[in-house]
Structures are given as C-alpha cells and as structure tokens.
Amino acid sequence: MAVPVLAIVGFSNSGKTTLMEKLIQALSAHGLHVCSIKHSHHQPEMDTPGKDSFRHKQAGATGSLLVGPDQLMLVQDALPNKTPQALADTFFPDADLVLVEGYASMPCAKIEVVRGERSMDLRCPTDELLAVATDIKGLDVPVPTLDLNDTQAIAQFILDWLSSYRHPREGGNP
C-alpha cells in the first residue's frame, strides 16, 4: 500500500508552515509516524561548502549521505516531475502519513490554507481539494471548510481521512 500523502497548499505567507508545524505535533501526539516534504521554488543551501559531503557532491556524486549519531542528511540530484507520492514512497515508506508543504500543481490529496489577511482566493481548483482551512467566516466553497485556528479539528479531519485512505491503485480515494 502506498504511503498516505497530504499536501498543505496555499499562497505565499498564508500560514502553511505554521499549520504544518501544529499538525505534525498534533498528529504525532496521536501516535502517528509523520514525515514531511517541503517544496521550494528556490534552491536552498543543502550542505556546508567546503565540508566533505559537499566536496563529494561537487566532485560529481549524484547523491551524498551525511550520517551523524542521531540524524542523517541526503543530498541527491533532483529528478524532474517527481511527484509527492513517489518521493514519499521512496524516502518515507514506513510513515503513517507524509505531510507535504507546497506542490500545489502536483496530483495528491490537498488541504488549502486561505487566510483572509493574505487572499480571499483559492490557489487550487476545488475538485483537487479535500478541504479548505481558513480564518474567513462563511467562505463559500464546495468542500468542507475547517477553522484555521482549530488545529485539533483539522487533525481530526485528517485522522478521519486516514481511516478511510486507500491508494487509487487499490480502488480507494486518495
């Protein structure tokens, strides 16, 4: 069975990162093994220039793994159009849930964050959304609206979704 993947999407500065942090805490408190993927349109600094792992990558390694006593870091050449599902299945096969920040244009289940201070518009078509997490009272959308400030209610929505999760290849809904 494929790893359940849920993207938290929205416009820049809508509160995606804050919601992700709160959801990871809330869902982990329910005993879930939660992993995350953050999509960036910019190339972040992945390694420390001059260090051995950086030098290995600069020398032509297509991937480099830096392993410490408690954590590891993988730097690998990105493959174009790698879906969140493919990334989750490859890097987090034992996760109960992979929360993805971003990837608004990629196919996967999505909750969109709409904060009135930022925008009243949706970034994604509603047929791609499971729900909208918003601080706008009475937002008129054809999917469930969740109170952006009620992390527990959003976490419960996700837990309910997970309880019925089956990957499309297995005849269920993503």
N, C-alpha and C positions, 0 to 999 in steps of 0.2 A: 504494500500500500504506500502511496506517495505521502510525503510529509505535508501536513496542512500548512498552507501559506496564506497569510492575510496581509494585504498592503494597507498602510495608513497613508492616504494621499491628500493632497490639497495644495493650495497656492503657497508660495514662499511666505514665511512668517505667520502662518495660520495657526501654529501650535502643534504641528506634527511631532516634533521631537519631545516636547513636554508630555503629550499624550502617550507616546511610545514608552517613555520612562515610567509613567504611572501604571500603564498596562502591564509592563514587564514585572513590576513589583507586585501588582495585584494578582496576576495570573500565576506567578511563581509562588505566591503565598497559598494558592490553591493546589500546590504540589506539581504544577506543570514544569516540564523541562522546556523553557522558552529560549530560542535563539533569535538573533536579529540580523538583518541585512540593511545597510544604509546605501541608497543610491545617490551618487553625486554627479552633477554635470561638469564638475571641475576635477582635475587630477590632484588628489590630496597627497601630501608627503607620506609615503608608506614606510620609509626606512630612514635611518640616520646616515647622511652622507659620510663616507669615509670608514664606516664600520664594516666588518667582514661580510655580513649578509648583503649589504648594499653593494659592496665590491663584487660579490659573486653575481649579482643580478646585472650589474654594469658590464661584467665580463661576458655576458651572453646567456646566462642561465634563464630558462623560460619560467622557472619557479624557484623560490628560495624559502626555506622554512627555518625560522629562528625559534629555538626552543629554550625556555627558561624553566626554573623549578616549578612554577605554578601556572604559566601561560605559554602559548605559542603564537607566532605570527607568521602567516603565509603571505608572501608576495608572489603573485603569479601574473603572467601576461593575461589580460582580459580577452575573452572571446566575444566577438561581436554578437549582439542579439541573444545573449544568454538570458533565458527567462528566469524570473524569481523562483519558479518551481524547479528548474534544472539546477540552479545554484543551491537551493535548499536540499534537494535530493543528493547532490554531490558532497556538500560540506557539512550538513547537519542531518544525516539520515536517521539519527536516533532521537531527534527533537519531537516533542509533543506538538509544538507549534513554532513556526518561524514567522515573526512579525517583520514586515518589510517597510521601510520608510522610503517613499517615493515610488518610482516605476509606474507612474500614473498611466502610461500608454501601453504597458505590458499586460498580457492576459493573466489574471488571477483575481481572487476574491478581494474586494476593497471596501474600506470604510473611509469616506471623505470627511475631512475636517473643514468646517466652514465657520469662521469666526467673523462676526458682524463688523468688527473694527477693521478687518482686512478686506473682505469682499462679501457680497451677497450672492455671488455667482458660484456655480459648480464648475469644477475643472473637468470632471469626467461625465460622460453620458449616464443617466440614471440606470440604464439597463446593465451597466457594469458594476453597480454598487450594491452591497448588502444593506448599507445604512449610511446615514449622514450624522456625524457628531457635531453639534452646533450649539452656540450660545444665543441663537436667534429664535425667539419665541414665535411659534406658528409658521415656521418655514414651510412653504408649500412644495413638497417633493413627493413622488410616488413610491418612496422607500421609507422604511422606519427612520424616524429622527430620534437621536439619543442626546441627552443633555451633556454637553462637552465638559461640564464641571462635575459630573457624577461618574467618576471613574469606575466605581463598583458596578453601576448599572451597565456601563459599556463592557466591562469584564464579563458580567453575567450574560450579556448578549453574545459575546464571543464563545463563552463556555457552552451556551445552548447551540450555537452554530457548530462547534466542535463535536458535540454529542451526536449530531446527525451527519457529520462530514464523511463523505466518500469521494474519492477522486473520480472525475468524469470517466476515466478509462474503466472504472469499476461500476459504472451505471448510476452514480450519485451526483449530487450537486457540489461544485467547488465552494 
